[in-house]
Amino acid sequence: MADINTATFTGRLGSDIELKCTQSGASVCSFSIAVERRKGKDEETATVDWIDCVAWRSTAEYLSTYYGKGRKIGVSGRLQTRIWEDKNGQKRKSVELIVESVTPCDSKRSDAAEQNVANIDHSDFEEIPGEDDLPF
């Protein structure tokens, strides 16, 4: 059986998403979501885990256009470990979610999304006659 590397999180964005572009022209964004973790069913307060995420290309462009700080979001993808050296020469390691799919989890719509819906041209839609007008 093949190994499975899939993770899904639901939480709130910790900051606005800034779209960047690599030297090769690929769109990319990095962001973190706050995910609540409760120890028991009845526990009032929750601990917050910050999940570091990276999205590429069209997913990154979509996120930067329609999502902002505080927005509730669901993300799915694969976990990936990144190792690098900091400016002091110390090896560092982080685990990131490479986002493959995004799901809105609140009813808040961005101004851009509302504008797109408002600008739809309905003139080429044709009214379909009711059942009473059918010849059979």
C-alpha positions as MATLAB code, in Angstrom:
seq = 'MADINTATFTGRLGSDIELKCTQSGASVCSFSIAVERRKGKDEETATVDWIDCVAWRSTAEYLSTYYGKGRKIGVSGRLQTRIWEDKNGQKRKSVELIVESVTPCDSKRSDAAEQNVANIDHSDFEEIPGEDDLPF';
ca = [
       0.000    0.000    0.000;
       1.264    3.473   -0.885;
       1.988    6.071    1.776;
      -0.662    8.753    2.221;
       0.197   12.387    2.906;
      -3.055   14.330    3.195;
      -4.091   16.959    5.731;
      -7.150   19.188    6.087;
      -7.514   22.156    8.430;
     -10.241   24.686    9.118;
      -9.390   27.974   10.787;
      -9.082   31.731   10.446;
      -6.480   33.603    8.426;
      -3.980   35.407   10.623;
      -3.199   38.144    8.088;
      -4.008   39.358    4.615;
      -2.529   37.194    1.887;
       0.278   38.748   -0.153;
       0.794   37.300   -3.618;
       4.417   36.997   -4.737;
       6.015   35.811   -7.950;
       9.070   33.554   -8.314;
      11.890   34.322  -10.758;
      10.344   31.802  -13.154;
       7.002   33.647  -13.002;
       5.032   31.252  -10.774;
       2.566   32.856   -8.347;
       3.022   31.879   -4.694;
       1.709   32.975   -1.306;
       2.482   31.970    2.273;
       0.030   32.398    5.118;
      -0.948   30.971    8.494;
      -4.327   29.895    9.807;
      -5.339   29.740   13.467;
      -6.864   26.357   14.308;
      -8.508   25.876   17.708;
      -7.643   22.755   19.688;
      -9.780   21.791   22.662;
      -8.639   19.199   25.183;
     -12.148   18.037   26.044;
     -15.731   18.434   24.929;
     -16.708   20.719   27.775;
     -13.590   22.868   27.836;
     -14.448   26.546   27.388;
     -11.072   27.832   26.270;
      -9.109   26.435   23.389;
      -5.440   26.414   22.538;
      -4.647   27.851   19.125;
      -2.271   26.104   16.748;
      -0.879   28.168   13.867;
      -0.623   26.155   10.659;
       1.845   27.500    8.080;
       0.551   27.135    4.525;
       1.937   27.688    1.016;
      -0.167   27.924   -2.143;
       1.065   27.994   -5.732;
      -0.133   29.302   -9.103;
      -3.909   29.615   -9.588;
      -4.625   28.600   -5.981;
      -2.357   31.409   -4.735;
      -4.007   33.912   -7.081;
      -7.483   32.838   -5.941;
      -6.564   33.127   -2.253;
      -4.984   36.573   -2.608;
      -8.031   37.861   -4.506;
     -10.865   36.561   -2.337;
      -9.504   35.977    1.190;
      -8.245   38.317    3.908;
      -7.347   38.488    7.589;
      -9.928   36.888    9.894;
     -11.736   35.005    7.129;
     -12.657   31.415    8.034;
     -11.200   28.986    5.524;
     -10.748   25.277    4.947;
      -7.525   24.103    3.308;
      -6.427   20.652    2.181;
      -3.132   19.465    0.826;
       0.045   17.648    1.755;
       2.488   18.288    4.593;
       6.041   19.067    3.575;
       9.161   19.618    5.691;
      11.465   22.458    4.681;
      15.046   22.696    5.992;
      17.202   25.808    5.633;
      20.025   27.754    7.286;
      19.268   31.036    9.024;
      21.524   34.110    8.846;
      23.576   32.760   11.802;
      24.267   29.473   10.030;
      21.868   27.502   12.247;
      19.841   24.767   10.578;
      16.112   25.391   10.824;
      13.166   23.161   10.010;
       9.489   23.871    9.470;
       6.470   21.854    8.420;
       4.128   23.514    5.923;
       0.854   22.554    4.312;
       1.173   22.726    0.526;
      -2.382   23.806   -0.297;
      -4.126   21.901   -3.066;
      -7.739   22.936   -2.396;
      -9.549   25.760   -0.620;
     -13.063   25.917    0.828;
     -14.756   29.068    2.158;
     -16.172   28.368    5.621;
     -18.081   31.572    6.314;
     -20.701   33.587    4.502;
     -18.532   36.673    4.075;
     -18.035   37.540    0.422;
     -15.325   39.840   -0.805;
     -16.183   43.060   -2.608;
     -14.596   41.640   -5.764;
     -16.840   38.567   -5.688;
     -19.942   40.691   -5.120;
     -18.882   43.004   -7.960;
     -18.464   40.048  -10.331;
     -21.960   38.770   -9.523;
     -23.451   42.250   -9.929;
     -21.825   42.680  -13.359;
     -23.280   39.541  -14.950;
     -25.137   40.378  -18.169;
     -28.552   38.712  -18.055;
     -29.708   40.008  -21.453;
     -28.935   36.797  -23.345;
     -31.021   34.609  -21.033;
     -34.271   33.429  -22.555;
     -37.374   32.818  -20.485;
     -38.577   29.214  -20.666;
     -42.350   28.886  -21.006;
     -44.244   27.329  -18.107;
     -45.646   23.798  -18.210;
     -49.075   25.112  -19.265;
     -47.633   26.217  -22.624;
     -46.163   22.817  -23.575;
     -47.845   21.218  -26.643;
     -48.109   17.721  -25.116;
];
